[in-house]
Amino acid sequence: MDGMLSHIMKVLETKNVFERRRKTTKTRALGIFLYHVGVSTRNCSEVISSFEPVSHEAIRQWYHKVQYLFKTGKTFRRIVAVDETKIKIQGKWYILWAAIDIEKGDILGAWITQGRASIEAYSFLKTCFE
């Protein structure tokens, strides 16, 4: 994850994507990364706002300014690991889902849900492999 974040930060700084500097590059990179891997803009906003206030609309706008950075298209994955864990955000418990390609080390997705039922697991996996 650090590699992807540092890559996004480097591109944001070198290409001078944003004219205004009201938020740090790291905050923007984290918001872009989380949204890219499947976390909703509202959940991204909630996570990031725990250390710097940001709206879900700002995250959506940041992502759409730099979405050309991310490759699209399906890739064959031989071995995928999926895990979930409980995290506490502003006093409430959530489930953080993550999926990675074991062979390549690619992060396929991350998602935050309130529940841990099979429907959440199915929905998460569906977004990872669409």
Buried (B, 14 or more C-beta within 10 A) or exposed (E): EEEBBEEBBEBBEEEEBBEEEEBEBBBBBBBBBBBBBBBBBBBBBBBBBEEEEBEBEBBBEBBEBBEEBEEEEEEEBEEBEBEBEEEEBEEEEBBBBBBBBEEEEEBBBBBBBEEBEEEBBEBBBEBBEE
